[in-house]
Amino acid sequence: MYQLSDQQMDWILDDIRRRGIETEDLQANLLDHICCIIESELEENGDFGQFYSSVITRFYKRELIEVEEETQSLLLFKNYYTMKKIMMTSGTIAAACTALGILLKFIHLPGASIFILLGIVSFSLVFLPLLLTLRIRERKEIKEQIIVVTGVISGMLLSMAVLFKIQHWPFANIMGFTSVIMFALLFLPLYFFTGIRNPINKENVIVNSLIIIMGCGLFLTLIRTNQNQQRIQADRTRDYIQQEQLLAHERALTKIDSAKILVQEAQSINQLCEDLKRKLIKFDTGLEIIPTSADEGKILLSESLASDFIGHGTEMGTEVEKLRASLSEYNQKLSPGMSPLQDNLDSKELRTVTALEGLVRIQLSLLQNSRVGN
């Protein structure tokens, strides 16, 4: 067993300092470890200098100062492992919630939207920010830090754009296009040309780049151009106007005897439908009626969510409940041959134009039942 002298231990300590180790506790720990290795592995008559040169290389990849930098980073970043654990946990939860939400959506069970929302939000606002923080600490070169920042920010924007697109919230297309541009013009060139130079990572870099390109392409397939959006809105608006014209035509042809069955109930329901249609149109367009000029694309019904506007506790929600009660009472008094009436206003993803079409169908059914009753 080799026995180190005081002079040799002082020489080792000086060498550790020369190599950039400034923290005293770290100097003492390294000195202790190196001395233990030398005394346990070096033969009694062995070459101290040569053996020390081989031992010191065990503590770093390029230079011993790496240990100092890592120590300082850990001292400044005390919550590193806690954040890493939270990151992995949030990523797992995000993936599980998103998968469960998609499964529930396919089999038409409740809770799909909630799980998808939780999955995307936890991925975008918890997992990715923690990933960015941790990777920035690990990357020392500026170019690598830029790659991490652009990649994570682009991913956050893309995932939130998908959420906004699913929920039909504004700014979805803006966020989506911004993320795709960042991926295409910043992240992908830096990542590809930096990584492909390393033969070890070359294959992974090519595969990851192809996956990113496909992901961006798939997202772009979900985006409607302004021209297509306006065309769809024009078609839906034109369909609604034609339904209103059909309703007016049916009213002109139908003669209703006020003494017949369910006439008063039908008139009350019809008035409720008219009030709801007027308020829905004003909510969507700012006008109380859709003029015929809408056929020329001047006034268009959008696909805005009406469910919040007519939800429980709102003024419109009270009118919807009154309509439902009237429909239920009406259906209980139907004569043979009459069709029961149903509304479509209870969907959480109800669109304005869909609600308007449903109200027109109720009014048309009233007219058909009045013919049977007469």
C-alpha positions as CSV (number, residue, x, y, z in Angstrom):
1,M,0.0,0.0,0.0
2,Y,1.4,3.4,-1.0
3,Q,1.8,6.1,1.6
4,L,1.5,9.7,0.5
5,S,3.8,12.3,2.1
6,D,2.7,15.8,3.2
7,Q,4.7,17.3,0.3
8,Q,2.9,15.1,-2.2
9,M,-0.5,16.0,-0.8
10,D,0.4,19.7,-0.9
11,W,1.5,19.2,-4.5
12,I,-1.9,17.6,-5.4
13,L,-3.8,20.4,-3.7
14,D,-1.8,23.0,-5.6
15,D,-2.4,21.2,-8.9
16,I,-6.2,21.1,-8.2
17,R,-6.1,24.8,-7.6
18,R,-4.1,25.4,-10.8
19,R,-6.7,23.5,-12.8
20,G,-9.4,26.0,-11.8
21,I,-11.0,24.6,-8.6
22,E,-11.6,27.6,-6.3
23,T,-14.2,26.3,-3.9
24,E,-12.5,25.2,-0.7
25,D,-14.9,22.4,0.2
26,L,-14.6,21.0,-3.3
27,Q,-10.8,21.2,-3.1
28,A,-10.8,19.2,0.1
29,N,-13.2,16.6,-1.3
30,L,-11.2,16.1,-4.4
31,L,-7.9,15.9,-2.5
32,D,-9.4,13.3,-0.2
33,H,-10.8,11.2,-3.1
34,I,-7.6,11.4,-5.1
35,C,-5.4,10.5,-2.1
36,C,-7.6,7.5,-1.2
37,I,-7.4,6.2,-4.8
38,I,-3.6,6.6,-5.0
39,E,-3.0,5.0,-1.6
40,S,-5.3,2.1,-2.3
41,E,-4.3,1.4,-6.0
42,L,-0.7,2.5,-6.4
43,E,2.0,0.0,-5.6
44,E,4.5,0.9,-2.9
45,N,7.3,1.4,-5.4
46,G,5.1,2.9,-8.2
47,D,5.5,6.1,-10.1
48,F,3.5,8.7,-8.2
49,G,3.5,11.4,-11.0
50,Q,2.5,9.1,-13.7
51,F,-0.2,7.4,-11.6
52,Y,-1.6,10.8,-10.5
53,S,-1.9,11.9,-14.1
54,S,-4.1,8.9,-14.8
55,V,-6.2,9.3,-11.7
56,I,-7.0,13.0,-12.2
57,T,-8.6,12.3,-15.6
58,R,-11.3,10.2,-13.9
59,F,-13.0,13.3,-12.6
60,Y,-13.7,15.2,-15.8
61,K,-14.3,14.8,-19.6
62,R,-12.2,17.7,-20.9
63,E,-10.9,19.7,-18.0
64,L,-11.1,19.5,-14.2
65,I,-12.8,23.0,-14.1
66,E,-15.9,21.2,-15.3
67,V,-16.4,19.9,-11.7
68,E,-16.1,23.5,-10.4
69,E,-18.7,24.8,-12.9
70,E,-21.1,21.9,-12.1
71,T,-20.7,22.5,-8.4
72,Q,-21.4,26.2,-8.7
73,S,-24.4,25.5,-11.0
74,L,-25.9,23.1,-8.4
75,L,-25.3,25.5,-5.6
76,L,-27.1,28.3,-7.5
77,F,-29.7,25.9,-8.7
78,K,-30.6,24.1,-5.5
79,N,-34.0,22.9,-6.8
80,Y,-32.6,21.2,-9.9
81,Y,-33.7,17.7,-9.0
82,T,-37.0,18.7,-7.6
83,M,-37.8,20.7,-10.8
84,K,-36.6,17.7,-12.9
85,K,-39.0,15.4,-11.0
86,I,-41.9,17.9,-11.4
87,M,-41.1,18.1,-15.1
88,M,-41.2,14.4,-15.6
89,T,-44.4,14.1,-13.6
90,S,-46.2,16.9,-15.4
91,G,-45.1,15.4,-18.8
92,T,-46.6,12.1,-17.8
93,I,-49.8,13.7,-16.6
94,A,-50.1,15.7,-19.8
95,A,-49.6,12.7,-22.0
96,A,-52.1,10.6,-20.0
97,C,-54.8,13.4,-19.9
98,T,-54.5,14.1,-23.6
99,A,-54.7,10.4,-24.5
100,L,-57.7,9.9,-22.2
101,G,-59.4,13.0,-23.6
102,I,-58.9,11.8,-27.2
103,L,-60.2,8.4,-26.3
104,L,-63.3,9.8,-24.6
105,K,-63.9,12.1,-27.6
106,F,-63.8,9.1,-30.0
107,I,-66.3,7.1,-27.9
108,H,-68.5,10.1,-27.2
109,L,-68.3,10.1,-23.4
110,P,-68.3,13.2,-21.2
111,G,-65.1,14.7,-19.9
112,A,-63.2,14.6,-23.2
113,S,-62.8,18.4,-23.4
114,I,-61.7,18.7,-19.8
115,F,-59.0,16.1,-20.1
116,I,-57.7,17.5,-23.4
117,L,-57.6,21.0,-21.9
118,L,-55.7,19.7,-18.8
119,G,-53.3,17.8,-21.0
120,I,-52.4,20.6,-23.3
121,V,-52.2,23.2,-20.5
122,S,-50.0,21.1,-18.3
123,F,-47.7,20.3,-21.2
124,S,-47.5,23.9,-22.5
125,L,-47.4,25.8,-19.2
126,V,-45.6,23.3,-16.8
127,F,-43.6,20.7,-18.7
128,L,-42.1,22.8,-21.4
129,P,-41.2,25.8,-19.2
130,L,-39.4,23.5,-16.8
131,L,-37.7,21.7,-19.7
132,L,-36.5,25.1,-21.0
133,T,-35.2,26.1,-17.5
134,L,-33.3,22.9,-17.0
135,R,-31.8,22.6,-20.5
136,I,-30.6,26.2,-20.4
137,R,-28.6,25.4,-17.3
138,E,-27.2,22.3,-18.9
139,R,-26.1,23.9,-22.2
140,K,-23.0,26.0,-22.0
141,E,-22.6,27.2,-25.6
142,I,-24.7,30.1,-26.8
143,K,-25.8,28.3,-30.0
144,E,-27.1,25.3,-28.0
145,Q,-29.0,27.6,-25.7
146,I,-30.6,29.4,-28.7
147,I,-31.7,26.0,-30.1
148,V,-33.3,25.1,-26.8
149,V,-35.1,28.4,-26.4
150,T,-36.5,28.5,-30.0
151,G,-37.5,24.8,-29.9
152,V,-39.3,25.1,-26.5
153,I,-41.1,28.4,-27.3
154,S,-42.1,27.1,-30.7
155,G,-43.5,23.9,-29.0
156,M,-45.4,26.0,-26.5
157,L,-47.0,28.2,-29.2
158,L,-47.9,25.2,-31.3
159,S,-49.6,23.2,-28.5
160,M,-51.5,26.3,-27.3
161,A,-52.5,27.0,-30.9
162,V,-54.0,23.5,-31.1
163,L,-55.9,24.1,-27.9
164,F,-57.2,27.4,-29.2
165,K,-58.2,25.8,-32.4
166,I,-60.1,23.0,-30.7
167,Q,-61.9,25.5,-28.5
168,H,-62.5,28.0,-31.4
169,W,-60.8,30.7,-29.4
170,P,-59.3,33.8,-31.2
171,F,-55.6,34.0,-32.1
172,A,-55.2,30.3,-32.8
173,N,-54.0,30.8,-36.4
174,I,-51.6,33.6,-35.3
175,M,-49.9,31.4,-32.7
176,G,-49.8,28.5,-35.0
177,F,-48.2,30.3,-37.9
178,T,-45.7,32.0,-35.5
179,S,-44.7,28.6,-34.1
180,V,-44.3,27.1,-37.6
181,I,-42.2,30.0,-38.8
182,M,-40.0,29.7,-35.7
183,F,-39.6,26.0,-36.3
184,A,-38.8,26.4,-40.0
185,L,-36.6,29.5,-40.0
186,L,-34.8,29.3,-36.6
187,F,-35.0,26.0,-34.7
188,L,-34.8,23.5,-37.6
189,P,-31.8,25.0,-39.4
190,L,-29.8,25.5,-36.2
191,Y,-30.7,22.1,-34.9
192,F,-30.1,20.3,-38.2
193,F,-26.8,21.8,-39.3
194,T,-25.4,21.8,-35.7
195,G,-26.3,18.2,-35.0
196,I,-25.6,16.6,-38.4
197,R,-21.9,17.5,-38.0
198,N,-21.6,14.9,-35.2
199,P,-21.5,11.4,-36.7
200,I,-22.9,9.9,-33.5
201,N,-26.1,12.0,-33.5
202,K,-26.4,12.3,-37.3
203,E,-29.2,9.7,-37.6
204,N,-31.2,11.0,-34.7
205,V,-31.0,14.6,-35.9
206,I,-32.3,13.6,-39.4
207,V,-35.2,11.6,-37.9
208,N,-36.1,14.3,-35.4
209,S,-36.0,16.9,-38.1
210,L,-38.4,14.8,-40.3
211,I,-40.8,14.4,-37.4
212,I,-40.8,18.2,-36.7
213,I,-41.5,18.9,-40.4
214,M,-44.4,16.4,-40.4
215,G,-45.8,17.8,-37.2
216,C,-45.8,21.3,-38.6
217,G,-47.4,20.1,-41.8
218,L,-50.1,18.2,-39.9
219,F,-50.9,21.4,-38.0
220,L,-51.1,23.5,-41.1
221,T,-53.8,21.1,-42.5
222,L,-56.1,22.2,-39.5
223,I,-55.8,25.8,-40.5
224,R,-58.4,27.4,-42.7
225,T,-57.3,30.3,-44.9
226,N,-59.3,33.5,-44.6
227,Q,-60.8,32.8,-48.0
228,N,-62.0,29.4,-47.1
229,Q,-63.3,30.6,-43.7
230,Q,-65.3,33.4,-45.4
231,R,-66.7,30.9,-48.0
232,I,-67.8,28.5,-45.2
233,Q,-69.4,31.4,-43.3
234,A,-71.1,32.6,-46.5
235,D,-72.5,29.1,-47.2
236,R,-73.9,28.7,-43.6
237,T,-75.4,32.2,-43.7
238,R,-77.0,31.6,-47.0
239,D,-78.5,28.3,-45.7
240,Y,-79.9,30.1,-42.7
241,I,-81.5,32.8,-44.9
242,Q,-83.1,30.1,-47.1
243,Q,-84.5,28.4,-43.9
244,E,-86.0,31.7,-42.8
245,Q,-87.5,32.2,-46.3
246,L,-88.9,28.7,-46.2
247,L,-90.4,29.5,-42.7
248,A,-92.0,32.7,-44.0
249,H,-93.4,30.8,-47.0
250,E,-94.9,28.1,-44.8
251,R,-96.5,30.7,-42.6
252,A,-98.1,32.3,-45.6
253,L,-99.6,28.9,-46.7
254,T,-100.8,27.8,-43.2
255,K,-104.1,29.1,-42.0
256,I,-104.4,28.7,-38.2
257,D,-107.7,28.6,-36.4
258,S,-107.2,30.2,-33.0
259,A,-109.8,28.0,-31.5
260,K,-108.0,24.8,-32.4
261,I,-105.7,22.7,-30.1
262,L,-102.3,24.0,-28.9
263,V,-102.6,27.3,-30.9
264,Q,-101.8,29.5,-28.0
265,E,-99.0,27.3,-26.8
266,A,-97.5,27.3,-30.4
267,Q,-97.7,31.1,-30.6
268,S,-95.9,31.4,-27.3
269,I,-93.2,29.0,-28.3
270,N,-92.9,30.7,-31.7
271,Q,-92.4,34.1,-30.0
272,L,-89.7,32.7,-27.7
273,C,-87.9,31.3,-30.7
274,E,-88.0,34.7,-32.4
275,D,-86.7,36.5,-29.4
276,L,-83.8,34.0,-29.0
277,K,-82.9,34.2,-32.7
278,R,-82.8,38.0,-32.6
279,K,-80.5,38.0,-29.5
280,L,-78.3,35.2,-30.9
281,I,-77.9,37.1,-34.2
282,K,-77.1,40.3,-32.3
283,F,-74.6,38.4,-30.2
284,D,-72.9,37.1,-33.3
285,T,-73.1,40.0,-35.8
286,G,-74.2,43.1,-33.8
287,L,-77.5,43.2,-35.7
288,E,-80.9,41.8,-34.7
289,I,-81.7,40.4,-38.1
290,I,-79.7,39.1,-41.1
291,P,-80.5,41.2,-44.1
292,T,-80.7,39.7,-47.6
293,S,-77.4,41.5,-48.4
294,A,-75.7,38.7,-46.4
295,D,-75.9,36.6,-49.5
296,E,-73.3,38.9,-51.0
297,G,-71.0,38.4,-48.0
298,K,-71.6,41.7,-46.3
299,I,-73.0,40.2,-43.1
300,L,-71.9,36.7,-42.2
301,L,-72.7,34.4,-39.3
302,S,-69.6,33.0,-37.7
303,E,-68.9,29.8,-35.8
304,S,-68.7,31.6,-32.4
305,L,-69.5,29.6,-29.3
306,A,-73.1,30.4,-28.2
307,S,-73.0,28.0,-25.2
308,D,-71.4,30.6,-22.8
309,F,-74.0,33.3,-24.0
310,I,-77.0,31.0,-23.3
311,G,-75.5,29.1,-20.4
312,H,-77.1,28.6,-17.0
313,G,-77.4,31.8,-15.0
314,T,-77.3,34.2,-17.9
315,E,-80.3,36.3,-19.2
316,M,-80.4,34.2,-22.3
317,G,-80.1,31.0,-20.2
318,T,-83.4,32.0,-18.4
319,E,-85.2,32.3,-21.7
320,V,-83.8,29.0,-22.9
321,E,-85.1,27.3,-19.7
322,K,-88.5,28.9,-20.3
323,L,-88.5,27.6,-23.9
324,R,-87.7,24.1,-22.7
325,A,-90.5,24.2,-20.2
326,S,-92.9,25.3,-22.9
327,L,-91.7,22.6,-25.2
328,S,-92.2,20.0,-22.5
329,E,-95.7,21.2,-21.8
330,Y,-96.5,21.3,-25.5
331,N,-95.3,17.8,-26.1
332,Q,-97.5,16.4,-23.3
333,K,-100.6,17.7,-25.1
334,L,-99.8,16.4,-28.6
335,S,-102.6,14.7,-30.6
336,P,-101.9,11.6,-32.7
337,G,-100.0,12.5,-35.8
338,M,-98.2,15.5,-34.3
339,S,-94.4,15.6,-34.0
340,P,-92.8,16.3,-30.6
341,L,-90.5,19.3,-30.4
342,Q,-86.9,19.2,-29.1
343,D,-84.2,21.9,-28.8
344,N,-80.5,21.6,-29.4
345,L,-79.4,24.3,-27.0
346,D,-77.8,22.2,-24.3
347,S,-74.5,21.3,-26.1
348,K,-71.3,22.8,-24.5
349,E,-69.9,23.3,-28.0
350,L,-73.0,24.9,-29.5
351,R,-72.3,27.3,-32.3
352,T,-74.5,30.3,-33.0
353,V,-75.5,29.2,-36.5
354,T,-76.3,25.7,-35.2
355,A,-78.6,27.2,-32.5
356,L,-80.3,29.4,-35.1
357,E,-81.0,26.4,-37.3
358,G,-82.4,24.5,-34.4
359,L,-84.8,27.3,-33.5
360,V,-86.1,27.5,-37.1
361,R,-86.7,23.7,-37.1
362,I,-88.9,24.1,-34.0
363,Q,-90.9,26.8,-35.7
364,L,-91.3,24.7,-38.8
365,S,-92.5,21.7,-36.7
366,L,-95.0,24.0,-35.0
367,L,-96.5,24.9,-38.4
368,Q,-96.6,21.2,-39.4
369,N,-98.4,20.3,-36.2
370,S,-100.9,23.1,-36.7
371,R,-101.9,21.6,-40.0
372,V,-102.5,18.2,-38.3
373,G,-104.4,20.0,-35.4
374,N,-106.6,21.9,-37.9
